[in-house]
């Protein structure tokens, strides 16, 4: 970790964030049902990304309860790739395909 001068400077905001409660695992998707979570896990498994399901834990307090109850977790090294895959895979049915046709 980088040392800061003793001038009373605080570390950047991202360094003060609360860590995820699941250690090396980070959330890539929040879902409402176990079936949806299993579908996402199967999809990520096809891309050789290991994943697991855990209860949803909000990082901030919200006034209204969240509509989801589960989250899909992957290792931090695979999180960026997994998020991109899940976001591309879960496009609405009427949205155009972002990939050009060959």
Kinemage of the C-alpha trace (Angstrom):
@kinemage 1
@onewidth
@group {chain A} dominant
@subgroup {mainchain}
@vectorlist {calphas} color= white
{ca unk a 1} P 0.000 0.000 0.000
{ca unk a 2} L 1.227 3.469 -0.812
{ca unk a 3} L 2.313 5.643 2.124
{ca unk a 4} L 0.780 9.073 2.401
{ca unk a 5} L 2.563 12.158 3.703
{ca unk a 6} L 1.848 13.106 7.284
{ca unk a 7} L -0.005 16.241 6.203
{ca unk a 8} L -3.319 14.761 7.309
{ca unk a 9} L -4.316 13.485 3.864
{ca unk a 10} L -6.769 10.630 3.738
{ca unk a 11} L -6.532 7.731 1.296
{ca unk a 12} L -8.724 7.879 -1.829
{ca unk a 13} L -12.414 7.052 -1.452
{ca unk a 14} L -12.077 3.571 -2.964
{ca unk a 15} L -9.555 2.619 -0.265
{ca unk a 16} L -12.084 3.420 2.483
{ca unk a 17} L -14.847 1.220 1.080
{ca unk a 18} L -16.142 -1.584 3.204
{ca unk a 19} L -14.903 -4.987 1.968
{ca unk a 20} L -17.312 -7.556 0.623
{ca unk a 21} L -18.460 -10.036 3.263
{ca unk a 22} L -17.420 -13.042 1.137
{ca unk a 23} L -13.646 -12.465 1.056
{ca unk a 24} L -12.188 -13.082 -2.403
{ca unk a 25} L -15.614 -13.474 -4.020
{ca unk a 26} L -17.394 -10.471 -5.527
{ca unk a 27} L -20.969 -10.188 -6.801
{ca unk a 28} L -21.598 -10.057 -10.555
{ca unk a 29} L -25.390 -10.416 -10.621
{ca unk a 30} L -28.343 -9.957 -8.270
{ca unk a 31} L -31.405 -12.113 -8.888
{ca unk a 32} L -34.781 -12.772 -7.329
{ca unk a 33} L -35.059 -16.565 -7.678
{ca unk a 34} L -32.859 -19.610 -7.251
{ca unk a 35} L -33.743 -20.711 -10.801
{ca unk a 36} L -32.344 -17.480 -12.257
{ca unk a 37} L -29.184 -17.839 -10.175
{ca unk a 38} L -28.700 -21.422 -11.378
{ca unk a 39} L -29.142 -20.324 -15.014
{ca unk a 40} L -26.461 -17.664 -14.614
{ca unk a 41} L -24.145 -20.148 -12.910
{ca unk a 42} L -24.649 -22.634 -15.751
{ca unk a 43} L -23.947 -19.916 -18.310
{ca unk a 44} L -20.753 -18.805 -16.534
{ca unk a 45} L -19.686 -22.442 -16.167
{ca unk a 46} L -19.893 -22.840 -19.936
{ca unk a 47} L -17.296 -20.032 -20.140
{ca unk a 48} L -15.183 -21.812 -17.478
{ca unk a 49} L -15.850 -19.213 -14.798
{ca unk a 50} L -16.424 -20.693 -11.353
{ca unk a 51} L -19.325 -19.164 -9.434
{ca unk a 52} L -21.502 -19.645 -6.400
{ca unk a 53} L -24.761 -18.262 -5.006
{ca unk a 54} L -25.197 -16.433 -1.700
{ca unk a 55} L -27.939 -14.408 -0.016
{ca unk a 56} L -28.090 -10.789 -1.168
{ca unk a 57} L -26.302 -8.416 1.207
{ca unk a 58} L -26.862 -4.741 0.426
{ca unk a 59} L -23.801 -2.507 0.633
{ca unk a 60} L -25.939 0.478 1.619
{ca unk a 61} L -29.172 0.868 3.504
{ca unk a 62} L -32.189 1.416 1.306
{ca unk a 63} L -35.612 2.677 2.197
{ca unk a 64} L -37.457 0.082 0.160
{ca unk a 65} L -36.555 -3.613 0.237
{ca unk a 66} L -34.556 -4.825 -2.755
{ca unk a 67} L -36.442 -6.922 -5.335
{ca unk a 68} L -33.714 -9.567 -5.357
{ca unk a 69} L -32.802 -12.084 -2.696
{ca unk a 70} L -29.706 -13.827 -4.102
{ca unk a 71} L -26.431 -12.821 -5.687
{ca unk a 72} L -24.065 -14.723 -7.961
{ca unk a 73} L -20.438 -14.479 -6.813
{ca unk a 74} L -17.188 -15.111 -8.696
{ca unk a 75} L -13.514 -14.671 -7.869
{ca unk a 76} L -12.268 -11.098 -8.254
{ca unk a 77} L -9.934 -12.042 -11.126
{ca unk a 78} L -12.907 -13.229 -13.208
{ca unk a 79} L -15.354 -10.508 -12.149
{ca unk a 80} L -14.878 -8.109 -15.074
{ca unk a 81} L -15.226 -10.825 -17.699
{ca unk a 82} L -18.180 -12.408 -15.882
{ca unk a 83} L -20.024 -9.069 -15.629
{ca unk a 84} L -19.545 -8.400 -19.337
{ca unk a 85} L -20.803 -11.881 -20.237
{ca unk a 86} L -23.841 -11.676 -17.968
{ca unk a 87} L -24.736 -8.165 -19.151
{ca unk a 88} L -24.530 -9.187 -22.814
{ca unk a 89} L -26.446 -12.400 -22.148
{ca unk a 90} L -29.355 -10.808 -20.299
{ca unk a 91} L -30.342 -8.221 -22.890
{ca unk a 92} L -34.113 -7.794 -23.289
{ca unk a 93} L -35.646 -9.905 -26.044
{ca unk a 94} L -36.548 -6.880 -28.180
{ca unk a 95} L -33.089 -5.254 -27.958
{ca unk a 96} L -30.876 -5.454 -31.060
{ca unk a 97} L -27.936 -7.817 -30.937
{ca unk a 98} L -24.780 -5.772 -30.141
{ca unk a 99} L -22.540 -8.163 -32.085
{ca unk a 100} L -22.293 -7.649 -35.859
{ca unk a 101} L -23.281 -10.562 -38.037
{ca unk a 102} L -20.439 -12.258 -39.956
